[in-house]
Amino acid sequence: MYFPVFVGWFSAYAHRRIEGYLPYKDTGLFLTPLFIRQLSQYERLIGPYFFGLRYLGLAAVMGLATVIYMMLCGKTSSFGAALSFALFR
């Protein structure tokens, strides 16, 4: 399952940060501003394009899936890791 964590409100917060708005002062956030700062830096690199942020989210989810799979491979066989990852994702 692909969860698009890099689109939506987070990209809107990042775009407002690029425009000069300050977190917690000009915009209300429900998380720490480090993620918004990182996302605004990425948005400065590629621009505020929807698909660029989608690709970043897809890469992050694939990276997390790889890390979880590698952790499960350390505990069990590769087949067992793939099976448990597929069943409990």
C-alpha positions in Angstrom: 0.0 0.0 0.0 1.4 3.4 -1.0 0.7 6.1 1.6 1.4 9.5 0.0 3.0 11.3 3.0 4.7 13.9 0.9 1.6 15.4 -0.8 -1.3 17.4 0.6 -0.9 19.5 3.7 2.8 18.9 4.1 3.5 20.3 0.6 1.2 23.2 1.3 3.1 23.9 4.6 6.4 23.6 2.7 5.3 26.0 0.0 4.2 28.6 2.6 7.6 28.3 4.3 9.2 29.1 0.9 7.0 32.1 0.7 8.3 33.3 4.0 5.7 32.2 6.5 7.0 31.0 9.8 5.9 27.7 11.4 3.7 28.1 14.5 3.6 31.8 14.1 1.9 32.2 10.7 0.7 28.7 10.1 -0.5 26.1 12.6 1.4 22.8 12.6 0.7 19.6 14.4 4.2 18.3 14.2 7.8 19.6 14.5 9.0 21.8 11.7 12.0 19.7 10.7 10.0 17.7 8.2 8.5 20.8 6.7 12.0 22.3 6.3 13.3 19.2 4.6 10.3 19.1 2.3 10.7 22.8 1.4 14.3 22.2 0.5 13.3 19.4 -1.8 10.6 21.6 -3.3 13.1 24.3 -3.9 15.2 21.8 -5.9 12.5 20.3 -8.1 9.8 23.0 -7.9 6.2 22.6 -6.6 5.3 19.8 -8.9 2.8 17.2 -7.8 4.6 14.2 -9.4 8.0 15.1 -8.0 6.6 14.9 -4.4 4.8 11.7 -5.3 8.1 10.2 -6.5 9.7 11.3 -3.3 7.0 9.6 -1.3 7.2 6.4 -3.3 11.0 6.3 -2.8 10.5 6.8 1.0 8.0 4.0 1.2 10.2 1.7 -0.8 13.1 2.5 1.4 11.1 1.8 4.5 9.9 -1.5 3.1 13.5 -2.5 2.2 14.6 -1.7 5.8 11.8 -3.7 7.3 12.5 -6.6 4.9 16.2 -6.6 5.8 15.4 -6.6 9.5 13.1 -9.5 9.1 15.7 -11.4 7.1 18.0 -11.1 10.1 15.5 -13.0 12.2 14.2 -15.6 9.7 14.7 -16.9 6.2 14.2 -14.7 3.2 11.0 -16.6 2.3 9.7 -16.2 5.8 10.6 -12.5 5.8 8.8 -11.9 2.5 5.8 -13.9 3.7 5.5 -12.0 7.0 6.0 -8.7 5.2 3.3 -9.4 2.7 0.9 -10.6 5.4 1.4 -7.9 8.0 2.1 -4.7 5.9 
